[in-house]
Amino acid sequence: MYKTGSMLSSCFLVFLSVSPVIGYVCEKTAQICETSLDIEHYLTMSSHDSLAVYPQKGKLYKYDVTNTSNADPVPKENIITGDGWEMRRLLVVANQSLPGPDIIVYEGQTVIIHVKNHLHSDTVTIHWHGLHQSGTPFMDGVPFVSQCPIESGQTFTYKFKAYPPGTFWYHSHVGSQRVDGLLGAFVVRKNEPDPLPEHILQIQDWNHDWDGNMGYQLMVYGIIENKTKYIPSQSLDGSFYSLFKAQSGLINGRGRFYFDLERGIHNEAPLEVFNVKQNTSYRFRVINVGALFPFRVSVDNHMLSVIESDGYPIRPTLAESFVINPGERFDFVINANQSVGNYWIRGKTLEVTPRNTIAEAILRYDDAPDVEPTTARKVCTEQDKCVVINCPFTYFPKDEFTECIRFDHLRSSASNDPAPPVVDGKFKEYFLNFAFPGVTSFPSSVNGIALEFPTVSGVSQPQQVTNACKNFHCDEQKQCKCTNALSLDHGDTVQMVFLNMGVGRGWAHPVHMHGHSFYVLKMGYAVYNETTGKFLAQNPDIDCRGGVPLEKSFCNTATWANQTWLNGNVPDLELQNPPRKDTLIIPSGGYAVIRIRADNPGLWIMHCHIELHAADGMAMLLNESFDNLPKTPKHFPTCGDYKIEEEEEDAYVDSEVDIEETISMQRFYVIVGVMAAVIFLQLLVIIGMHFSSKRSSSSKADITGKTNPSFNNYYKRTLG
């Protein structure tokens, strides 16, 4: 599937040891890893050779083939299939592949990536999701925050250190391009002997009809099909999913469209295959690169040992499955200890009726036949319950015999990575509500403020940011739209309480922080019915304030209901072995307590990683240790608005008047000059004739001029 470009000397192009695809892998001993990503439009179910293809029995055939039994299938490696829908969809991709090529480097290496924008009518940036960019805040890849967007035809070179080690990914941070396919895996391996063989699994929801921009507009204005309003689906606990119509799920860019999910009738599109050797353990790096839905991931007949999340190790936890939200990563180890055969890898959203979205792939043992699996998912019983990691709620329905392990129940396996402590005079606490508060309209916001991006590169042109929230009147029960930034003092321990409460709750939000991997100290969930798993009430630990009942409060100025919890005195915080994340689900009606140390100077965005929510304004900036900001790179691009001010308009008028007044004088001087020149030439002719016998030759003038060597070169080329 991957189409690759050239690699420079510090990297080499290899077939990954256990994967059929080609990716970029840097030499382990190299100091610098340098490669490129070419960003362009591409079509699904199409190639330059075959024009268009269609699926049948897991194969692809050229559009004009009528008898597949007598025809050779089209190799699927060079086709972006999506879910196999024959009507082609326009994508934005890197190096003509979905997902983009894997980029695999080693901890501590310097990474240089040249991003070339070949899009005809759009800008682009690339964010390196999960990498801290310590010392390189200009390389974080967020337009109008860390850089100016890359214009059509331009190249921007990203340069940064590969840290921390773990499973990460890259994606566009412009508009909805991530939904359109501009994404790929970015893995930072540890320098360790004998690592496990590994696979990379990227899972996402998929709409084969609409691009990301169309999807956003339909979220705002509604989806109408056959004169019927499309109703968004709900989660098991009763919370909602936003108005995004996913027709299927993909694993590594491949899936299939089900015409009838209950009866298993689908379009027979090819799926991704992961090959394993019997009695061998494998590491799977799983990334949710999707737009909206969390997926519950499992492998038939195999237990999963979850060992890492968002690049940081956790104590190995055995589970039947785990839930992964957009932006999150989970690594698990699987032991291929079953009989030789084919087994389903399943990704199923947490949607309940009237629909589900599923993604499928195949785990194929060596020497197994090339056929689809016939295995079934584990049946959970009272005697043998299923364990699910990272639930966005507390309970599954009791009759499903499934137990939740919430993320705050996990523990870091690192022995020397405690949470930053409370220090007198150097401790700050902030309450941040990620929700949709409102009365007649309900925009995405943080503390009631929808983010308005600067019109300049905020980190390198801070004096030109004009729409900061200090210039607006934002209040307890009010909506605002401005450049919302939280200033963090260098060296402070910063405790943030991420909320999803008040009138704007009802949707879970995976919150992603740039520039840091935060410590998860505690999570407070809503109150649920232990039998049905349904939502009953919001968590009582939070006082949303606002002078109105909780269900009407915007929750813009929240605090602890028990004031003795202030100043870091929250009970039951995990301070010794807290797990670390950069993307964490904030459950509807609940909260999470996280900490960072403000030691990474930069301007970092923090936002919900549901594409529709972020695009609508559920984001804010962290203005961290700005006095300690590294020096802006030389020749770093600048951008901004251009407006003709009133004074400038007057200047234009004045200059026109001046020109008109000087024209007559100019003519006078021209006439005088011409007459003087004529007289001078006549004198020269007379003198020349008189001294013709003694005249010496003069050198020719340089017609190209001497002030610009590039012009010299140009004329020499064109004039011979």
PyMOL commands that set and color helices and strands:
alter all, ss='L'
color gray80, all
select helices_A, chain A and resi 68-70+76-78+137-139+212-221+398-400+407-409+462-464+469-471+502-504+550-552+563-565+611-615+626-628+646-690+692-694+709-719
alter helices_A, ss='H'
color red, helices_A
select strands_A, chain A and resi 11-15+22-26+32-43+53-56+59-62+90-94+100-106+110-117+126-129+155-161+166-172+183-189+198-206+224-225+228-229+248-251+258-260+265-266+273-276+281-288+295-299+304-309+312-319+321-324+329-335+342-349+358-365+386-389+402-405+427-435+445-446+449-451+480-482+485-488+493-499+509-513+518-524+527-528+535-537+542-543+559-560+580-581+583-586+591-597+602-608+619-624
alter strands_A, ss='S'
color yellow, strands_A
deselect
rebuild
show_as cartoon
